[in-house]
Amino acid sequence: MEVLSAPLLPAVSEGPLAAAPGGGLTEEPAPILPRQPRTVRDTGLDPRFATALLIKTLHAGGKTALSVLTGRLRLSISVVREVLQQLVAEQQIEVAWCGDSDIDVHYQLTAFGQRAAADYLAESRYVGPAPVTLAAYRALVESQSLRHPAAPRVTPAELQAVLAEDGIEPSVRELIGAALHSNRPMMLYGPSGSGKTTLARKLVQLRQEPIAVPYAVLVNHEVVQLYDPALHAAPLQSRMMEERRSCDTRWALCQRPLVHVGAELARDTLDLRAEAASGVLRPPPHLLANNGLLVLDDLGRQRVPAAEVLHRWLGALERGVDHVAVPGGASHALPFDVSLVLATSLAPESVLDESCLRRIGYRIAVGPLPEPAYRALVRRQCRLRGIDPDEGTIDYLINELHRRTRRPLLAAWPHELLGRIADFAGFAGREPRFDADSVAQAWSSLFGARAALEPSNLGEMR
C-alpha cells in the first residue's frame, strides 16, 4: 500500500450550500467536522473507558498540564474536567501544581491511581486520542459518500482539465466520465505501459472537497486506528468554517484519500491487524480508503485469487459494510465506501469469471496513444526537464524506433526515455540533449542493445 449511538449528531453539510436562517441558501458552507462534545455523555463513550484513557495518559506522561491532557486526548476542557473531578474525589489523581488561572493546573497520579493504571493497561495498552463511536463514524461515512444524493458530480470540463495532458481519446474520456457519474466500479485494462495506473491515480484530483476522518474508532471495546497521515493529507485549500473550539477534535479535516494496492495484496492484509505494543487494531488498506479512491493495480497478480477479493469488496460496497476479522478473534462490521478502480494488463476474461465481470460497472480499454498525442507527451516530458523538444528527433523516435521495431506508442515510454537521457547526461557531466544519439542510447538501455536503430535517416527527415 502506498503510501480511518452518537448522542451528538454530526454537523455535516448536505451539499455545497447551507440553509440560511430565513429558509434560503447562503454561500457559507456548512461545517464538516462534528460539534464538540461538552460532556462525557456527549462523546458517546462509556465513562469507564474515558476514565481508563485519562489515567493511562497520566501514567505515560507523569505530571501533566490540563491543556496538554486535552490536546493528547483531543477532548474539550469541560469533558476532561468532568473526568478529573471524579478521579480527584476518588483520590486516584491529585493536583500537582496550580497557577494563576483555573486552567493553569497540573495533575498527577496518586499511588492508588498508579495501581489503577496498571490494571487498565493490562486490559488495553492504548494511549492516544479518544476514539469516536462506531455509530458516529458510520454516520459520517454515509454522509460523505460520493454516492450521497448531494455529493458533487464530475463535469466533462473538470475531467478534461485533469486528463488534458495524458492524450486520452474523447471516447475513452467519456467512458471514464460515465463510470464516475455512476459511482460504480471501473476496470482499466490494456498493455503494460499504457498509462492505466497513472490514469487511475489521477481520478482522485476530481474529488477535492474535504472530509472528516476520525483518529480512532471504538469497536466492541477495541480501538481501531483509522487516521494515517501518509494517506489523509490536509485539504489543499483552506475553507471558512466554524471556530475550531466548536469542533470535535477527535476528527481530522482531510482530503479524500487515495489508496493504491498491487500484487502485494494477500489474504491476511484484508483483515484487521492487532498491534500489541500500541494496543490498537490496524485496518486493512481498503478501509483506509473510505470516502476516497481505492486503486487495485495489477489485478490477477495478487497472492489471493482476484475473484475472491472482488466478490468480497463488491459485496461489501453494495452493503456499505465489510466484515473484518482480528487474527484469532471475532469479526467486526465496519463501514466500507470507496470509489473502486481496477487496473490490469491481462485480458479481463482471463482474470475474472463472467458473473464477477458483470458486477463491474465499466470495463475500459486503455491502449496505445494516437501519434499526435504521443508527440505532445514527448514534448511535455522534454519541457518538464528543461530540454528542447527537437521535432526531427521526435520523428526519428516514432518512425525509426517505434515503427520499425513494432513497439506501440504507449504512454509510459516518453517519461522513461527522457529519464534515461537525463541519467546518461548526468553521469557524463553534461546537459541532457534530445537528439537521435541520446534517444537511441536510452532506447537501447530500455529494450536491449539490438532494439535501437542507427539514426541514419535523421538528416533526410529534417
matplotlib code that plots the C-alpha trace (Angstrom):
import matplotlib.pyplot as plt

x = [0.0, 1.2, 1.8, -9.6, -25.0, -23.6, -25.9, -24.4, -25.3, -22.6, -23.0, -22.3, -23.2, -25.9, -24.3, -22.2, -24.8, -26.1, -29.6, -29.9, -31.9, -34.7, -35.0, -33.0, -29.5, -26.2, -22.7, -21.3, -20.5, -22.0, -19.5, -17.8, -16.5, -19.0, -19.7, -17.5, -18.9, -19.3, -19.8, -18.6, -22.2, -21.8, -18.7, -20.7, -18.0, -18.6, -17.5, -15.2, -13.4, -12.9, -11.6, -9.2, -7.9, -7.2, -5.4, -3.3, -2.4, -1.3, 0.7, 2.5, 3.2, 3.7, 2.8, 0.8, -0.9, -4.6, -4.0, -1.7, -4.2, -6.9, -4.5, -3.5, -7.0, -8.5, -11.3, -12.7, -11.6, -15.2, -15.1, -11.6, -12.5, -15.6, -13.4, -10.7, -13.1, -14.4, -10.9, -9.8, -12.8, -11.8, -8.2, -6.8, -5.2, -4.2, -3.3, 0.4, 0.7, -1.7, -1.1, -3.0, -5.8, -8.3, -6.8, -3.2, -3.3, -1.0, -2.2, -0.5, -1.5, -1.6, -0.3, -3.9, -4.1, -0.8, -2.3, -5.4, -3.3, -1.6, -4.9, -6.2, -3.0, -3.4, -6.8, -5.6, -2.3, -4.0, -3.0, -3.9, -6.8, -10.2, -12.0, -15.3, -18.2, -18.8, -22.2, -20.8, -18.2, -20.8, -23.0, -20.1, -19.0, -22.6, -23.0, -19.6, -20.2, -19.7, -22.9, -24.8, -27.5, -25.9, -22.4, -20.9, -20.8, -17.8, -18.3, -16.9, -14.8, -13.3, -12.4, -10.9, -8.8, -7.4, -6.6, -5.7, -2.0, -2.5, -3.5, -6.7, -9.1, -12.5, -14.3, -12.3, -12.7, -16.5, -16.4, -14.4, -16.8, -19.9, -18.2, -17.5, -21.1, -22.5, -20.3, -19.9, -16.5, -14.5, -11.8, -9.0, -7.3, -4.6, -0.9, 1.7, 2.9, -0.3, -0.8, -3.6, -2.1, -1.3, -4.8, -6.4, -4.4, -5.3, -9.0, -8.7, -7.9, -11.6, -12.6, -11.2, -13.9, -12.6, -13.9, -13.8, -11.7, -11.6, -8.2, -9.7, -12.9, -14.1, -15.4, -16.7, -14.4, -11.3, -9.7, -9.3, -6.8, -8.1, -6.2, -3.0, -1.0, 0.5, -2.9, -5.1, -3.5, -4.7, -7.1, -5.4, -7.4, -8.5, -12.2, -14.3, -15.9, -17.0, -14.5, -12.1, -13.2, -16.7, -15.4, -14.8, -11.1, -11.3, -11.8, -9.3, -10.2, -8.6, -8.5, -10.3, -7.7, -6.0, -5.1, -3.1, -2.6, -1.0, 0.5, 1.4, -2.2, -2.6, -5.4, -4.1, -4.0, -7.8, -8.5, -7.6, -4.1, -3.5, -0.6, 0.4, 2.8, 0.3, -2.9, -4.7, -6.2, -4.8, -7.4, -6.7, -5.9, -9.3, -10.9, -8.3, -9.7, -13.2, -14.8, -11.9, -10.4, -9.2, -7.0, -6.3, -3.4, -2.0, -5.3, -4.8, -1.2, -2.1, -1.3, -5.0, -7.3, -8.8, -12.3, -12.1, -11.0, -13.6, -16.5, -15.8, -15.2, -18.1, -20.5, -19.2, -19.7, -23.3, -24.0, -21.9, -20.2, -17.3, -16.8, -13.2, -11.7, -9.0, -6.5, -7.7, -10.6, -14.1, -15.3, -16.2, -18.6, -17.0, -18.3, -16.9, -17.5, -15.0, -14.7, -13.1, -10.8, -9.2, -6.2, -4.8, -2.6, -4.3, -7.4, -10.4, -11.9, -8.7, -8.8, -12.5, -15.4, -18.5, -20.5, -17.8, -17.3, -21.0, -20.7, -18.0, -19.8, -17.4, -14.6, -12.5, -9.7, -6.6, -4.2, -1.5, -1.8, -2.6, 0.6, -0.4, -1.0, 2.3, 4.2, 2.6, 3.6, 7.2, 7.2, 5.8, 8.4, 11.1, 9.7, 9.5, 13.2, 14.2, 15.2, 14.5, 12.0, 13.6, 10.9, 13.3, 14.3, 10.6, 10.2, 13.2, 11.8, 8.4, 9.4, 12.7, 12.4, 8.7, 7.5, 10.5, 10.6, 6.8, 6.7, 3.3, 3.1, 2.5, 2.1, 4.9, 7.8, 8.3, 8.8, 11.1, 13.2, 13.6, 14.6, 17.3, 18.6, 18.9, 20.7, 23.3, 23.9, 24.2, 26.7, 28.7, 28.6, 26.8, 23.4, 20.9, 20.1, 17.1, 18.9, 19.0, 22.1, 20.7, 17.3, 19.0, 21.1, 18.1, 16.0, 18.8, 19.1, 15.3, 14.6, 18.1, 21.1, 19.5, 16.4, 17.9, 18.5, 21.2, 19.9, 21.0, 17.8, 17.6, 19.1, 16.6, 13.7, 14.9]
y = [0.0, 3.5, 5.2, 5.8, 5.6, 9.1, 11.3, 14.3, 14.3, 15.4, 18.9, 17.8, 19.7, 18.1, 19.8, 22.8, 25.3, 25.5, 26.6, 30.2, 31.2, 32.7, 29.4, 30.5, 29.5, 31.0, 30.6, 29.9, 26.2, 24.1, 22.6, 19.3, 18.3, 17.2, 19.6, 19.5, 17.3, 19.2, 16.2, 12.6, 11.6, 13.7, 11.7, 8.5, 6.8, 4.7, 6.7, 3.8, 3.9, 7.7, 7.2, 4.5, 6.5, 9.6, 7.5, 5.8, 9.1, 10.5, 7.3, 7.7, 11.4, 11.8, 15.3, 16.8, 20.2, 20.3, 21.9, 19.0, 16.4, 18.0, 18.0, 14.4, 13.1, 15.5, 16.3, 19.6, 21.0, 20.5, 16.8, 16.3, 18.3, 16.1, 13.0, 14.7, 15.9, 12.3, 10.9, 13.6, 12.8, 9.1, 10.0, 8.4, 11.7, 14.9, 18.4, 18.7, 22.4, 25.3, 28.6, 31.9, 30.7, 27.8, 26.2, 26.5, 23.3, 20.2, 16.7, 13.5, 10.0, 9.0, 5.6, 4.4, 5.8, 4.1, 0.7, 1.5, 2.4, -1.0, -2.7, -0.6, -1.2, -4.9, -4.6, -2.4, -0.6, 2.1, 5.6, 8.4, 10.4, 9.5, 7.4, 8.1, 5.6, 3.2, 4.8, 8.3, 7.0, 5.1, 8.3, 10.4, 7.8, 7.7, 11.5, 12.0, 9.2, 10.0, 8.1, 10.5, 12.4, 15.7, 14.7, 16.9, 15.4, 15.4, 17.6, 17.0, 20.2, 19.0, 15.6, 17.1, 19.5, 16.7, 14.4, 17.2, 16.2, 12.4, 12.1, 10.3, 10.0, 11.6, 8.3, 6.9, 10.1, 9.8, 6.2, 7.3, 10.2, 7.9, 5.5, 8.3, 9.6, 6.1, 5.7, 2.0, 0.2, 0.5, -1.6, -0.2, -2.8, -2.7, -3.5, -2.8, 0.8, 2.2, 4.5, 2.8, 3.3, 6.9, 7.5, 5.7, 7.7, 11.0, 10.5, 11.5, 15.0, 15.3, 14.9, 17.9, 18.6, 17.9, 15.2, 14.3, 11.3, 10.1, 9.4, 6.3, 4.4, 2.2, -1.1, -3.6, -2.3, -2.3, 0.7, 0.8, 3.5, 4.9, 8.2, 7.7, 11.0, 9.4, 8.9, 11.6, 14.8, 18.2, 20.0, 21.7, 24.9, 26.4, 26.9, 29.1, 27.1, 27.3, 28.2, 25.4, 25.5, 24.4, 21.3, 17.8, 17.5, 13.7, 14.2, 15.5, 17.5, 15.8, 15.4, 12.3, 9.6, 7.7, 4.1, 2.1, -1.6, -4.0, -7.5, -7.4, -7.8, -11.1, -12.7, -11.6, -8.0, -7.9, -8.1, -6.2, -6.4, -6.4, -4.3, -5.5, -2.6, 0.2, -1.7, -0.8, -2.6, -1.5, -1.6, -3.2, -0.8, -0.9, 0.5, 3.3, 4.4, 5.1, 8.1, 8.2, 6.3, 2.7, 1.5, -2.2, -2.4, -5.5, -7.3, -11.0, -11.0, -10.8, -13.5, -14.1, -15.0, -11.9, -13.3, -13.8, -10.2, -8.8, -10.8, -9.7, -6.0, -5.7, -7.3, -5.1, -2.0, -3.0, -3.5, -0.5, -2.7, -5.1, -7.8, -7.8, -10.2, -10.0, -12.8, -15.5, -13.3, -12.0, -10.3, -6.6, -4.9, -1.6, 0.9, 0.5, 3.2, 3.8, 4.6, 1.4, 1.4, -1.8, -1.9, -5.0, -5.8, -9.2, -9.9, -9.4, -12.7, -14.5, -12.9, -13.0, -15.1, -13.6, -13.3, -11.2, -9.1, -8.3, -6.6, -4.2, -1.2, -0.2, -2.0, 0.5, -0.4, 1.8, 1.2, 2.9, 6.6, 8.3, 9.7, 13.4, 12.6, 10.7, 13.6, 16.0, 13.7, 13.7, 17.5, 17.7, 15.4, 17.4, 20.7, 19.2, 18.5, 21.8, 20.1, 21.4, 19.0, 18.7, 17.8, 15.8, 13.7, 13.0, 11.9, 9.5, 8.1, 7.4, 6.4, 4.7, 3.2, 2.6, 1.6, -0.4, -2.4, -2.5, -1.0, 0.6, 4.3, 3.7, 6.5, 5.2, 5.4, 9.2, 9.6, 6.5, 7.6, 11.2, 10.0, 7.8, 10.6, 12.7, 9.8, 9.3, 13.0, 13.5, 10.6, 12.2, 15.6, 17.4, 18.9, 16.5, 16.8, 15.4, 14.2, 10.9, 9.6, 10.2, 8.7, 5.6, 5.2, 5.5, 3.1, 0.5, 0.6, 0.2, -2.5, -4.1, -3.4, -4.8, -2.8, 0.6, 1.5, 3.8, 7.4, 7.2, 8.7, 11.6, 14.1, 13.1, 13.6, 17.1]
z = [0.0, -0.8, 0.8, 9.0, 19.1, 19.0, 21.1, 19.5, 15.8, 13.3, 11.9, 8.3, 5.2, 3.0, 0.0, -1.2, 0.1, 3.6, 4.7, 5.7, 8.8, 6.6, 4.6, 1.6, 0.6, 1.6, 0.1, 3.6, 3.7, 6.5, 8.9, 8.1, 11.5, 14.2, 17.0, 20.1, 22.9, 26.2, 28.5, 28.7, 27.7, 24.5, 23.4, 23.2, 25.2, 28.3, 31.4, 32.5, 29.1, 29.4, 33.0, 31.9, 29.0, 31.1, 33.8, 31.2, 29.7, 33.1, 33.7, 30.4, 30.8, 34.5, 35.9, 33.1, 32.5, 31.8, 28.4, 27.5, 28.6, 26.4, 23.5, 23.9, 24.4, 21.8, 24.2, 25.4, 28.7, 30.0, 29.3, 30.7, 33.8, 34.3, 34.5, 36.5, 39.2, 39.7, 39.9, 42.4, 44.5, 44.4, 45.2, 42.1, 40.9, 42.6, 41.7, 41.4, 40.7, 40.3, 38.6, 38.5, 36.3, 36.6, 33.5, 34.6, 36.5, 36.5, 37.6, 38.6, 39.7, 43.3, 44.4, 44.2, 40.6, 39.7, 40.6, 38.6, 35.6, 35.8, 35.8, 32.9, 30.9, 31.4, 29.6, 26.8, 26.2, 24.0, 24.9, 22.4, 21.1, 22.5, 19.8, 18.3, 18.4, 15.5, 15.1, 14.7, 12.2, 10.2, 10.0, 8.7, 6.1, 4.8, 4.7, 3.0, 0.4, -3.2, -3.7, -1.5, -3.5, -2.5, -3.5, -6.3, -9.7, -12.0, -15.1, -18.6, -18.2, -14.9, -16.3, -19.4, -17.3, -15.2, -18.2, -20.6, -20.9, -21.0, -24.6, -23.7, -26.7, -26.3, -26.4, -23.6, -21.6, -22.0, -20.7, -17.7, -17.1, -17.3, -14.8, -12.4, -12.7, -12.0, -8.9, -10.0, -10.0, -13.2, -14.7, -16.9, -19.0, -21.6, -22.2, -19.6, -20.0, -21.5, -18.5, -16.7, -13.2, -13.8, -15.1, -12.2, -9.6, -11.3, -10.7, -7.1, -8.2, -9.2, -5.6, -3.9, -1.2, 2.3, 4.6, 8.3, 9.4, 13.0, 14.6, 16.1, 16.4, 19.3, 18.0, 20.5, 23.3, 20.9, 19.4, 15.6, 14.5, 11.2, 10.7, 8.7, 8.0, 4.9, 3.3, 5.0, 3.9, 4.9, 2.5, -0.5, 0.2, 3.4, 3.9, 6.2, 8.9, 12.5, 15.2, 15.9, 19.5, 18.4, 16.5, 17.8, 17.5, 17.6, 13.9, 11.3, 8.3, 5.3, 1.5, 0.2, 0.4, -2.5, -1.5, -4.1, -3.6, -6.1, -6.3, -2.6, -1.6, 0.3, 2.2, 5.6, 4.5, 4.0, 7.8, 10.9, 12.3, 16.1, 17.3, 20.7, 21.6, 21.0, 21.8, 18.6, 15.7, 12.3, 9.5, 6.1, 3.2, 1.6, 4.8, 5.0, 1.6, 2.9, 1.2, -1.2, -4.2, -3.9, -6.8, -7.1, -9.6, -11.4, -11.0, -11.3, -9.9, -6.2, -3.7, -3.3, -6.2, -7.9, -7.8, -4.1, -3.5, -5.9, -4.7, -1.1, -2.0, -4.4, -2.0, 0.8, -1.3, -2.0, 1.7, 2.8, 5.4, 5.4, 8.0, 9.0, 11.5, 14.1, 13.9, 16.3, 17.3, 16.4, 13.3, 13.2, 10.8, 9.7, 7.1, 3.6, 1.0, -1.8, -5.5, -6.8, -9.8, -11.1, -13.4, -15.2, -18.2, -18.5, -20.5, -18.2, -19.1, -18.0, -14.6, -13.6, -14.5, -16.2, -13.0, -11.5, -14.6, -14.7, -11.3, -12.6, -13.9, -16.7, -18.5, -20.3, -22.7, -22.4, -25.4, -27.4, -27.9, -31.3, -32.8, -32.2, -28.5, -28.2, -29.8, -27.4, -24.5, -25.6, -25.8, -22.4, -20.9, -22.6, -21.1, -17.6, -17.8, -19.5, -22.7, -26.2, -27.9, -31.3, -33.8, -36.1, -33.2, -32.4, -36.0, -35.5, -32.3, -33.9, -37.4, -36.9, -33.4, -32.7, -36.2, -37.3, -34.1, -33.9, -30.4, -29.8, -28.8, -25.1, -22.6, -20.3, -22.8, -23.1, -19.3, -19.2, -22.2, -21.1, -17.6, -19.1, -21.3, -18.2, -16.4, -19.1, -19.4, -15.6, -15.4, -18.3, -16.6, -19.4, -20.0, -21.4, -25.1, -27.0, -30.2, -32.1, -30.4, -26.9, -27.8, -29.4, -26.3, -24.0, -26.2, -26.2, -22.4, -22.1, -24.7, -25.2, -27.4, -30.6, -30.2, -31.2, -34.9, -36.2, -36.7, -40.4, -41.8, -39.4, -41.9, -44.6, -42.2, -41.5]

ax = plt.figure().add_subplot(projection="3d")
ax.plot(x, y, z, "-o")
ax.set_aspect("equal")
plt.show()
